[in-house]
Amino acid sequence: MNHIYKIKDVWMSLIFSTRTFAISSFVFFVFTFIVLTINEVPNERLFSVIKSIFYFNIVLMGVHYFKNSSYTINMKNGEITIPRSDVENSLLGIITFSPYWNLLRNKTIDVNDVEGLYLDTNRNGESQAIGNFNIVMVGKFGSAKLEFYDRQKRDEVRNAITQAIKKFKHEDISFQVAEL
């Protein structure tokens, strides 16, 4: 049982990175257009700047995809590595777009710091198969919301985390895992 769980959720990562790309492109293009129009920059220079921003956003989209596509539960040293999903509660964090930039990094949590797991399913419409499947992990580190495209991936990650907790904390929290 000394191995590493590496669970990929490609679809959720694609959806997430595409959404982030669309929003950031729109914001950067509008901001650039306004600034360069006010300063009366020639059209060829404006096109050059917009093209550069587009390429920059493609690179950011790739980084977002790779940073948010996998969950790693290391059974050797008791670490859980997840996509960073912090919510900023400061004015400076909101002004500097910290939630956006945080998505370019992963967060590593010690298994001993995890105190609870909660499952959450947001249904879209009447279908039971379509929705967002989430794990909310809480503990000494604060909390983290892990989003998945389907129930199977969510349950794989939940099972790996509960196995790691069982091994390192010698606690069985599977009865504490509750569906919200």
PyMOL commands that set and color helices and strands:
alter all, ss='L'
color gray80, all
select helices_A, chain A and resi 10-38+43-68+91-95+98-102+111-113+151-168
alter helices_A, ss='H'
color red, helices_A
select strands_A, chain A and resi 4-8+70-74+79-83+106-110+114-123+131-139+142-148+178-179
alter strands_A, ss='S'
color yellow, strands_A
deselect
rebuild
show_as cartoon
